[in-house]
């Protein structure tokens, strides 16, 4: 484990390395070249020759593999590697690229490889006069009272021009007349606002309306123009014009404000009464963007949002508002709407160049060059880029949010053949938004990796009674090699159990590892079995691996319950006896049934379907016990027939029925009752049983008497033989004068001597042990032992 000092030294080394990397990049991009081109230039237009600026010769250019990239792919440029010419690949529209911003400058970079260099440049798109001034309203209507004093001014809706600079809108002119002249006023945003100035008192009786033509001119060469008609309606006397409470409103609106929400409310007063005091609010000098984004309530002065705001498109709006009374007098105000930026845009990652196959042992190889961008502002637009820390790659930052991904050490194919690199770009906003881009980098391959299964073992569940050729599962393996070395072939290995006919049960698709059941499986015959699947690659030599597969057959409810008691196939029905004195709840009998299925398919329940007297008996649903529900009466019939249903819990359930006969008796001592067939059959069975018992008892008694007689005869014969021998004598001439000595070589610990008596007139070698002659010291010891252990004394007695 690394100590704190070692970690600090490593950190310092990384900082030094990063310093030199940034220094090299800064030197490469310290001089930013600017080139220019007019908008709407044709495809293939020559921009510049970069050979001199790049410091390269024509021969070196093709070897360095130059590429042109731009932020957000705004520029579509082509770099000729043979000549070094930079050409346009499509027409450029300055208004689309930059809008009202002037000058319109778009940065781009030229990437050079072997070694990696970044050349920074800018392309300025010059504006041409390709747009004419446009009035958004087809007709401008002004209502002016006849008592309006000369010198009064009236603001007119301005024209719009998308061009900039000298090509933008420059001036206005009005058609000749005796009542008005045109005054031009500069607005805070630098545009020109036209105003009509009254030169002569109006007289409604003399002329009720006046029509004028307003012309807007830009500064192009030749200039472009746009016109609009102004209709002036002369009204009767109106003393007071509306006056706003504020001449300037400033509001801030979040860009995620919902459509229909209120942006601001303007208010104006008119001291007149009646129609002359009725005020109507409207936009004045409103551009197309303002009209599409906001709506003015003419009565209340509320400005409502009709379109979602987007800070990245427009950061602020200047809305001119006009209040007009019923007499035609008006007042104006301006509302500044500032759009507040929210962190609603995740960072964008644009891959410029990418190489996903890296040769083994190649040092410091460039894998990818990419740029990141975030259209948000402030901290919402600041970004942090990173990759995983446990990979042998380094991410080097460059200028203009450009990054280079490269190896920091030689890669070893035997250690790791593939790397998945996740590039994470996060902004600094609240909440933080993140974009991830994952690339796979492969190292050149040899067949040194065997296929690996996705699981160490597989368990497949198949419901019984399946259809043949059913797809029951898929065995999947992967090979970290590539090409033919990664082509996997699946096969079934011979089963370890020779009695298992695997080939008749299961087959496998050699290409994709799909398993199929060849025939219908029966849970009651085979609940589960195991086999192995082999995965072999296409390398030379081929490598393989295997995985165990356990196939479990799931039970289906294909067996109905079977009644063990009472048997339903007997020749005579089963009759249960029930004493009349039985209490409620008396156990009459118990129906026993089994189900070959398993699980809930074998959960049995019992139900009484039909009975001679329905209210007399009940069946416990879970154990099949038939019990009485009330006391028996004199009116109850003697013989009852019960029909029970045994049902399993499968889906759908299966069932079996059983019939019980119950016979009422006064007591179990009188089982014979005058009932047809039932009582007679019971008596006949009892007579047969009695006969069998008598025969067995006679046989046993005969064998006992015969054995006793045989035993007595044998004893008498032995006694007669002993009497004929006449006792035991010891003539001196017939026997030696010494005793027979028995050594202590057996289980006895001492030597003993015995007297032996043989009959002199017999020639047989039969002898008889008499009594032992015990030495004195043994006799003394035995006497002492007799006092404490009687069993010791008995051990010396022989017959």
DAQUIHU-V889320 format. One record per residue. N is the residue number from 1. PHI is phi in radians with two decimals (* if undefined). OMEGA is omega in radians with two decimals (* if undefined). Layout:
BEGIN
[[N PHI OMEGA] [N PHI OMEGA]]
END
This chain:
BEGIN
[[1 * -3.08] [2 -1.29 3.10] [3 -1.46 -3.13] [4 -1.12 -3.14] [5 -1.15 3.12] [6 -1.11 3.11] [7 -1.11 3.13] [8 -1.14 3.12] [9 -1.15 3.11] [10 -1.08 3.13] [11 -1.10 3.12] [12 -1.12 3.12] [13 -1.10 3.12] [14 -1.13 3.12] [15 -1.13 3.11] [16 -1.13 3.12] [17 -1.06 3.12] [18 -1.10 3.12] [19 -1.09 -3.13] [20 -1.18 3.10] [21 -1.10 3.14] [22 -1.14 3.11] [23 -1.12 3.12] [24 -1.12 3.14] [25 -1.16 3.14] [26 -1.11 3.11] [27 -1.17 -3.13] [28 -1.19 -3.07] [29 -1.99 -3.08] [30 -1.22 -3.13] [31 -1.81 -3.14] [32 -1.79 3.13] [33 -1.49 3.11] [34 -2.07 3.07] [35 -2.11 -3.08] [36 -2.38 3.11] [37 -2.72 3.10] [38 -1.39 3.08] [39 -1.15 -3.14] [40 1.15 3.06] [41 -1.16 -3.04] [42 -1.24 3.10] [43 -1.10 -3.10] [44 1.57 -3.14] [45 -1.13 -3.12] [46 -1.35 3.13] [47 -1.68 -3.12] [48 -2.94 3.00] [49 -1.85 -2.99] [50 -1.73 -3.09] [51 -1.05 -3.10] [52 -1.18 -3.13] [53 -1.17 3.11] [54 -1.38 -3.13] [55 1.26 -3.10] [56 -2.17 2.99] [57 -1.66 -3.12] [58 -1.08 -3.11] [59 -1.16 -3.11] [60 -1.33 -2.99] [61 -1.06 -3.10] [62 -1.16 -3.13] [63 -1.20 -3.11] [64 -1.40 3.09] [65 0.97 -3.08] [66 -1.18 3.06] [67 -2.41 3.14] [68 -1.86 3.09] [69 -2.28 3.11] [70 -2.44 -3.12] [71 -1.16 3.12] [72 1.24 3.14] [73 0.95 -3.14] [74 -1.28 -3.11] [75 -1.83 3.08] [76 -2.00 -3.06] [77 -1.94 3.12] [78 -2.12 -3.14] [79 -1.94 3.13] [80 -1.43 -3.09] [81 -1.28 -3.14] [82 -1.51 -3.07] [83 -1.99 -3.08] [84 1.46 -3.14] [85 -1.38 3.05] [86 -1.78 -3.02] [87 -2.16 3.04] [88 -1.47 3.09] [89 -1.80 3.10] [90 -2.79 3.10] [91 -1.19 3.13] [92 -1.88 3.10] [93 -1.92 -3.08] [94 -1.06 -3.12] [95 -1.13 3.12] [96 -1.31 -3.09] [97 -1.37 -2.98] [98 -2.15 -3.10] [99 1.15 -3.12] [100 -1.42 -3.09] [101 -1.20 3.12] [102 -2.46 0.03] [103 -1.35 3.13] [104 -1.64 -3.09] [105 -2.14 -3.14] [106 -2.07 3.14] [107 -1.37 3.02] [108 -2.61 -3.12] [109 -2.27 3.03] [110 -2.01 -3.13] [111 -1.68 3.08] [112 -2.07 3.13] [113 -1.80 3.04] [114 0.96 -0.01] [115 -1.53 -3.10] [116 -1.28 3.04] [117 -2.37 3.14] [118 -2.14 3.13] [119 -1.84 -3.10] [120 -1.71 -3.14] [121 -2.66 3.10] [122 -2.34 3.08] [123 -2.09 3.10] [124 -1.65 3.12] [125 -1.72 -3.11] [126 -1.48 -3.09] [127 -1.40 2.96] [128 -2.10 -3.07] [129 -1.43 -3.10] [130 -1.92 3.11] [131 -2.34 3.09] [132 -1.63 3.03] [133 -1.07 -3.08] [134 -2.32 2.98] [135 -1.57 -3.10] [136 -1.26 3.08] [137 -1.68 3.11] [138 -1.27 -3.14] [139 -2.57 3.10] [140 -1.87 -3.11] [141 -1.94 3.08] [142 -2.09 3.07] [143 -1.91 -3.04] [144 -2.20 -3.14] [145 -1.28 -3.10] [146 -1.26 3.12] [147 -1.69 3.13] [148 -1.08 -3.07] [149 -1.32 3.04] [150 -1.01 -3.08] [151 1.67 3.09] [152 -1.18 -3.10] [153 -1.93 3.14] [154 -2.37 -3.11] [155 -1.32 -3.09] [156 -1.98 3.10] [157 -1.02 -3.10] [158 -1.47 3.10] [159 -1.58 3.14] [160 -2.02 3.10] [161 -2.44 -3.09] [162 -1.34 3.11] [163 -1.28 -3.10] [164 -2.23 3.09] [165 1.16 -3.11] [166 -1.23 3.12] [167 -1.46 -3.12] [168 -1.42 -3.12] [169 -1.14 -3.06] [170 -2.01 -3.02] [171 -2.68 3.09] [172 -2.23 3.02] [173 -2.48 -3.11] [174 -2.23 -3.12] [175 -1.14 -3.10] [176 -1.07 3.10] [177 -2.79 -3.08] [178 -1.70 -2.98] [179 -1.95 -3.02] [180 -2.35 2.88] [181 -2.28 -3.02] [182 -1.77 3.07] [183 -2.13 -3.12] [184 -1.80 -3.10] [185 -2.21 3.12] [186 -1.42 3.12] [187 -1.59 3.13] [188 -1.05 -3.12] [189 -1.57 3.05] [190 1.60 3.12] [191 -1.53 -3.12] [192 -1.74 -3.14] [193 -1.88 -3.14] [194 -1.50 3.08] [195 -2.31 3.03] [196 -1.58 3.12] [197 -2.00 -3.12] [198 -1.32 -3.14] [199 -1.76 -2.99] [200 -2.50 3.14] [201 -1.10 3.13] [202 -1.54 3.10] [203 -2.32 -3.06] [204 -1.11 -3.12] [205 -1.21 3.13] [206 -1.48 -3.12] [207 -2.66 -3.05] [208 -1.49 3.11] [209 -2.61 -3.11] [210 -2.31 3.13] [211 -1.98 -3.13] [212 -2.26 3.07] [213 -2.04 3.10] [214 -1.80 -3.10] [215 -2.04 3.08] [216 -1.89 -3.09] [217 -2.12 3.01] [218 -1.66 -3.07] [219 -1.80 -3.12] [220 -1.26 3.14] [221 -2.31 -0.02] [222 -1.29 -3.11] [223 -1.27 3.05] [224 -1.94 -3.06] [225 -2.46 3.05] [226 -2.51 -3.07] [227 -2.23 3.05] [228 -2.63 -3.14] [229 -1.59 3.09] [230 -1.94 3.10] [231 -1.90 -3.12] [232 -1.88 3.10] [233 -1.75 -3.12] [234 -1.57 -3.07] [235 -1.90 3.06] [236 -1.21 -2.98] [237 -1.10 3.06] [238 -2.46 -2.94] [239 -1.31 -2.97] [240 -2.11 3.07] [241 -1.62 3.08] [242 -1.08 3.13] [243 -2.26 3.14] [244 -1.30 3.08] [245 -1.21 3.07] [246 -2.35 3.05] [247 -1.47 -3.09] [248 -2.57 3.07] [249 -1.96 3.09] [250 -2.24 3.13] [251 -2.32 3.06] [252 -2.11 -3.06] [253 -2.24 3.05] [254 -1.13 -3.07] [255 -1.25 3.10] [256 -1.68 3.11] [257 -1.10 -3.10] [258 -1.26 3.09] [259 -1.14 -3.10] [260 1.72 -3.14] [261 -1.32 -3.10] [262 -1.47 3.13] [263 -1.62 -3.14] [264 -2.81 3.07] [265 -2.29 3.10] [266 -1.80 -3.08] [267 -2.45 3.11] [268 -2.36 3.11] [269 -2.07 3.05] [270 -2.34 -3.06] [271 -1.33 3.11] [272 -1.27 3.11] [273 -2.10 -3.13] [274 1.27 -3.12] [275 -1.12 3.13] [276 -1.19 3.12] [277 -1.73 3.09] [278 -1.40 -3.05] [279 -1.86 3.03] [280 -2.10 -3.11] [281 -1.71 3.12] [282 -2.74 3.05] [283 -1.28 3.06] [284 -2.29 -3.13] [285 1.00 -3.06] [286 -1.45 3.09] [287 -1.36 -3.14] [288 -1.13 3.12] [289 -1.11 3.14] [290 -1.14 -3.11] [291 -1.18 3.12] [292 -1.43 -3.04] [293 -1.79 -3.03] [294 -2.15 3.05] [295 -2.36 -3.12] [296 -1.77 3.01] [297 -1.41 -3.01] [298 -1.14 -3.08] [299 -1.63 -3.03] [300 -1.63 -3.10] [301 1.40 3.10] [302 -1.37 3.03] [303 -1.80 -3.06] [304 -1.92 -3.12] [305 -1.58 3.13] [306 -2.00 -3.13] [307 -2.60 -3.13] [308 -1.13 3.11] [309 -1.37 3.11] [310 -2.44 -3.11] [311 -1.06 -3.09] [312 -1.18 3.11] [313 -1.63 -3.13] [314 -2.37 -3.09] [315 -1.57 -3.09] [316 -2.69 3.11] [317 -2.23 3.01] [318 -1.96 -3.02] [319 -1.93 3.06] [320 -1.58 -3.08] [321 -2.09 3.14] [322 -2.22 3.08] [323 -1.93 -3.08] [324 -2.11 3.11] [325 -1.54 -3.09] [326 -1.22 3.13] [327 -1.61 3.08] [328 1.74 3.10] [329 -1.36 -3.06] [330 -2.47 3.01] [331 -2.34 -3.05] [332 -2.30 3.08] [333 -2.63 -3.13] [334 -2.27 3.13] [335 -2.07 3.08] [336 -1.71 -3.13] [337 -1.84 3.11] [338 -1.74 3.13] [339 -1.51 3.12] [340 -1.48 -3.11] [341 -1.31 2.99] [342 -2.09 -3.13] [343 -1.42 -3.07] [344 -1.96 3.12] [345 -2.18 3.06] [346 -1.25 3.10] [347 -1.05 3.12] [348 -1.91 3.14] [349 -2.07 3.13] [350 -2.05 -3.12] [351 -1.46 -3.12] [352 -1.60 3.11] [353 -2.55 -3.06] [354 -2.67 3.07] [355 -2.23 -3.05] [356 -1.79 3.06] [357 -2.00 -3.09] [358 -1.99 3.10] [359 -1.16 -3.12] [360 -1.14 3.08] [361 1.18 3.09] [362 -1.49 -3.09] [363 -1.49 2.99] [364 0.82 3.14] [365 -1.73 3.10] [366 -1.32 -3.13] [367 -1.72 -3.07] [368 -2.64 2.99] [369 -2.22 -3.08] [370 -2.49 3.11] [371 -2.15 3.11] [372 -2.18 -3.13] [373 -2.65 3.07] [374 -2.44 -3.08] [375 -1.25 3.10] [376 -1.22 -3.08] [377 -2.04 3.10] [378 1.08 3.11] [379 -1.11 3.12] [380 -1.14 -3.13] [381 -1.78 3.08] [382 -1.43 -2.99] [383 -2.24 3.05] [384 -2.23 -3.09] [385 -2.03 -3.09] [386 -2.69 3.01] [387 -2.28 3.12] [388 -1.10 -3.08] [389 -1.46 -3.04] [390 -1.68 -3.13] [391 -2.03 3.14] [392 -1.42 -3.14] [393 -2.31 3.14] [394 -2.31 -3.14] [395 -1.92 -3.07] [396 -1.88 3.13] [397 -1.32 3.12] [398 -2.33 -3.13] [399 -1.48 3.07] [400 0.97 3.08] [401 1.00 3.10] [402 -1.79 -3.09] [403 -2.23 3.08] [404 -2.12 3.09] [405 -1.83 -3.10] [406 -2.58 3.12] [407 -1.34 3.07] [408 -1.87 3.07] [409 -2.78 3.11] [410 -1.20 -3.13] [411 -1.58 -3.12] [412 -2.03 -3.11] [413 -1.09 -3.14] [414 -1.23 3.11] [415 -1.42 -3.12] [416 -2.75 -3.07] [417 -1.47 -3.05] [418 -2.54 3.10] [419 -2.22 3.01] [420 -1.82 -3.07] [421 -1.79 3.10] [422 -1.84 3.10] [423 -1.60 -3.10] [424 -1.94 3.11] [425 -2.06 -3.13] [426 -2.16 3.05] [427 -1.59 -3.07] [428 -1.81 -3.11] [429 -1.35 3.11] [430 -2.24 -0.08] [431 -1.30 -3.11] [432 -1.30 3.09] [433 -1.84 -3.01] [434 -2.30 3.01] [435 -2.15 3.14] [436 -2.13 3.10] [437 -2.36 -3.07] [438 -1.90 3.08] [439 -2.15 3.13] [440 -1.88 3.14] [441 -2.02 -3.10] [442 -1.90 3.07] [443 -1.90 -3.10] [444 -0.95 -2.85] [445 -2.05 2.82] [446 -2.25 -3.04] [447 -1.42 3.12] [448 -2.08 3.12] [449 -2.27 3.08] [450 -1.38 3.08] [451 -1.03 3.14] [452 -2.14 3.12] [453 -1.30 3.13] [454 -1.23 3.08] [455 -2.34 3.10] [456 -1.20 3.07] [457 -2.62 -3.09] [458 -2.16 3.03] [459 -2.18 -3.08] [460 -2.06 3.14] [461 -1.88 -3.14] [462 -2.28 3.09] [463 -1.40 -3.10] [464 -1.09 -3.10] [465 1.10 3.12] [466 -1.20 3.07] [467 -1.36 3.12] [468 -1.07 -3.13] [469 1.11 3.13] [470 -1.39 3.05] [471 -1.31 -3.02] [472 -1.87 -3.14] [473 2.92 -3.13] [474 -2.32 3.04] [475 -1.73 -3.03] [476 -2.15 3.08] [477 -2.36 3.11] [478 -2.15 3.11] [479 -2.25 -3.10] [480 -1.23 3.03] [481 -1.32 -3.12] [482 -2.34 3.11] [483 1.15 3.13] [484 -1.14 3.10] [485 -1.18 -3.13] [486 -1.84 3.10] [487 -1.34 -3.00] [488 -1.86 3.05] [489 -2.06 -3.10] [490 -1.76 3.10] [491 -2.68 3.09] [492 -1.64 3.09] [493 -1.53 3.11] [494 -1.01 -3.12] [495 -1.23 3.10] [496 -1.24 3.11] [497 -1.53 -3.10] [498 -1.14 -3.13] [499 -1.40 -3.14] [500 -1.51 3.12] [501 -1.47 -3.02] [502 -1.12 -3.08] [503 -1.15 3.09] [504 -1.61 -3.13] [505 -1.84 -2.96] [506 -2.27 2.94] [507 -2.36 -3.11] [508 -2.29 3.05] [509 -1.36 -3.03] [510 -1.16 -3.06] [511 -1.56 -3.03] [512 -2.07 3.07] [513 1.35 3.12] [514 -1.33 3.14] [515 -1.73 -3.14] [516 -2.29 3.03] [517 -1.53 -3.05] [518 -1.36 -3.13] [519 -2.54 3.14] [520 -1.23 -3.13] [521 -1.71 -3.12] [522 -2.11 -3.11] [523 -1.07 -3.10] [524 -1.22 3.12] [525 -1.68 -3.08] [526 -2.59 -3.10] [527 -1.47 -3.09] [528 -2.86 3.02] [529 -2.72 -3.08] [530 -2.12 3.06] [531 -2.69 -3.11] [532 -2.10 3.09] [533 -1.98 3.14] [534 -1.86 3.05] [535 -2.07 -3.07] [536 -2.12 3.13] [537 -1.48 -3.08] [538 -1.75 -3.14] [539 -1.31 3.11] [540 -2.35 -0.02] [541 -1.28 -3.10] [542 -1.30 3.07] [543 -1.99 -3.09] [544 -2.50 3.04] [545 -2.60 -3.10] [546 -2.41 -3.13] [547 -2.41 3.08] [548 -1.35 3.12] [549 -2.22 3.08] [550 -1.95 3.13] [551 -1.81 -3.12] [552 -1.93 3.13] [553 -1.54 3.13] [554 -1.55 -3.08] [555 -1.28 3.01] [556 -2.02 -3.08] [557 -1.40 -3.11] [558 -1.94 3.11] [559 -2.22 3.09] [560 -1.42 3.10] [561 -1.03 3.11] [562 -2.06 -3.08] [563 -1.53 3.09] [564 -1.48 3.10] [565 -2.52 -0.06] [566 -1.38 3.13] [567 -1.14 -3.08] [568 -1.75 -3.13] [569 -1.82 3.13] [570 -1.27 -3.12] [571 -1.20 3.13] [572 -1.99 3.13] [573 -1.16 3.13] [574 -1.39 -3.11] [575 -2.05 3.07] [576 -1.78 -3.13] [577 -1.66 -3.11] [578 -2.27 3.11] [579 -1.19 -3.13] [580 -1.18 -3.12] [581 -1.51 -3.09] [582 -1.12 3.11] [583 -1.41 3.03] [584 -1.04 -3.08] [585 1.58 3.14] [586 -1.14 3.14] [587 -1.36 3.13] [588 -1.42 3.11] [589 -2.87 3.12] [590 -2.36 3.11] [591 -1.47 -3.11] [592 -1.95 -3.13] [593 -2.47 3.11] [594 -2.31 3.11] [595 -2.38 -3.10] [596 -1.19 3.09] [597 -1.26 -3.11] [598 -2.29 3.10] [599 1.15 -3.12] [600 -1.20 3.05] [601 -1.17 -3.14] [602 -1.83 3.08] [603 -1.35 -3.04] [604 -1.79 3.03] [605 -2.29 -3.05] [606 -2.01 -3.09] [607 -2.57 3.10] [608 -1.51 -3.11] [609 -1.52 -3.00] [610 -2.63 3.12] [611 -2.58 3.09] [612 -1.06 3.03] [613 -2.17 -3.01] [614 -1.01 -3.05] [615 -1.53 -3.06] [616 -1.58 -3.04] [617 -2.17 3.03] [618 -2.48 -3.13] [619 -2.09 3.06] [620 -1.28 -2.97] [621 -1.14 -2.98] [622 -1.76 -3.10] [623 -2.11 3.08] [624 1.32 3.14] [625 -1.33 3.11] [626 -1.74 -3.08] [627 -2.24 3.06] [628 -1.42 -3.13] [629 -1.90 3.14] [630 -2.70 3.06] [631 -1.27 3.10] [632 -1.44 3.12] [633 -2.06 -3.12] [634 -1.19 -3.08] [635 -1.47 3.13] [636 -1.18 -3.12] [637 -1.17 -3.06] [638 -1.35 -3.05] [639 -2.04 -3.12] [640 -2.14 3.10] [641 -2.09 -3.12] [642 -2.01 3.06] [643 -1.95 -3.09] [644 -1.96 3.09] [645 -1.98 3.06] [646 -1.87 -3.02] [647 -2.23 3.08] [648 -1.54 -3.06] [649 -1.84 -3.13] [650 -1.33 3.13] [651 -2.34 0.01] [652 -1.35 -3.10] [653 -1.31 3.03] [654 -2.02 -3.04] [655 -2.56 3.03] [656 -2.50 -3.13] [657 -1.95 -3.14] [658 -2.43 -3.12] [659 -1.94 3.11] [660 -2.04 3.02] [661 -1.97 -3.13] [662 -2.04 -3.10] [663 -1.99 3.12] [664 -1.47 3.12] [665 -2.26 3.09] [666 -1.34 3.11] [667 -2.97 -3.08] [668 -1.30 3.10] [669 -1.36 3.13] [670 -2.15 -3.10] [671 -1.35 -3.06] [672 -1.65 -3.13] [673 -2.24 -3.11] [674 -1.30 3.07] [675 -1.96 -3.08] [676 -1.18 2.94] [677 1.19 -3.06] [678 -1.13 -3.14] [679 -1.18 -3.13] [680 -1.11 3.13] [681 -1.13 3.13] [682 -1.17 -3.14] [683 -1.16 3.12] [684 -1.08 3.12] [685 -1.12 -3.12] [686 -1.23 3.10] [687 -1.08 3.13] [688 -1.11 3.13] [689 -1.12 3.13] [690 -1.12 3.14] [691 -1.10 3.14] [692 -1.13 3.12] [693 -1.13 3.14] [694 -1.10 3.14] [695 -1.09 -3.14] [696 -1.14 3.14] [697 -1.13 3.11] [698 -1.12 -3.14] [699 -1.14 -3.13] [700 -1.11 -3.13] [701 -1.12 3.13] [702 -1.10 3.14] [703 -1.12 -3.14] [704 -1.17 3.14] [705 -1.12 3.11] [706 -1.10 3.13] [707 -1.14 -3.13] [708 -1.12 3.13] [709 -1.11 3.13] [710 -1.09 -3.13] [711 -1.15 3.13] [712 -1.13 3.13] [713 -1.07 -3.14] [714 -1.10 -3.13] [715 -1.13 3.14] [716 -1.16 3.11] [717 -1.07 -3.13] [718 -1.16 3.14] [719 -1.14 3.11] [720 -1.07 3.13] [721 -1.13 -3.13] [722 -1.17 -3.14] [723 -1.19 3.14] [724 -1.14 3.11] [725 -1.25 3.02] [726 1.31 3.11] [727 1.75 -3.02] [728 -2.12 3.10] [729 -2.08 -3.07] [730 -2.28 3.05] [731 -1.10 -3.06] [732 -1.25 -3.08] [733 -1.32 -3.05] [734 -1.62 -3.03] [735 -2.17 3.07] [736 -1.17 -3.08] [737 -1.48 3.14] [738 -1.92 -3.13] [739 -1.73 3.06] [740 -1.37 -3.09] [741 -1.78 3.09] [742 -1.85 -3.10] [743 -1.32 3.14] [744 -1.58 3.13] [745 -1.44 -3.13] [746 -1.52 -3.11] [747 -1.49 3.11] [748 -1.43 -3.07] [749 -1.56 -3.14] [750 -2.22 3.08] [751 -1.58 -3.14] [752 -2.26 3.10] [753 -2.07 -3.12] [754 -2.20 2.98] [755 -1.57 -3.09] [756 -2.05 -3.12] [757 -2.01 3.12] [758 -2.09 3.10] [759 -1.34 -3.02] [760 -1.31 -3.08] [761 -1.56 3.11] [762 -1.91 3.12] [763 -1.69 -3.13] [764 -1.49 3.12] [765 -1.48 -3.11] [766 -1.22 3.09] [767 -2.39 -3.08] [768 -2.31 3.07] [769 -1.23 3.03] [770 -1.76 -3.14] [771 -1.99 3.14] [772 -1.38 3.03] [773 -1.71 -3.01] [774 -1.67 3.08] [775 -1.07 -3.06] [776 -1.09 -3.08] [777 -1.17 3.07] [778 -1.25 3.14] [779 -1.14 3.10] [780 -1.13 3.13] [781 -1.11 -3.11] [782 -1.20 3.10] [783 -1.15 3.11] [784 -1.15 3.14] [785 -1.22 -3.13] [786 -1.11 -3.13] [787 -1.16 -3.05] [788 -1.86 -3.04] [789 -2.40 3.14] [790 -1.14 -3.13] [791 -1.17 3.11] [792 -1.17 3.12] [793 -1.17 -3.08] [794 -1.21 -3.10] [795 -1.25 -3.12] [796 -1.76 -3.11] [797 -1.65 -3.14] [798 -2.17 3.07] [799 -2.05 *]]
END
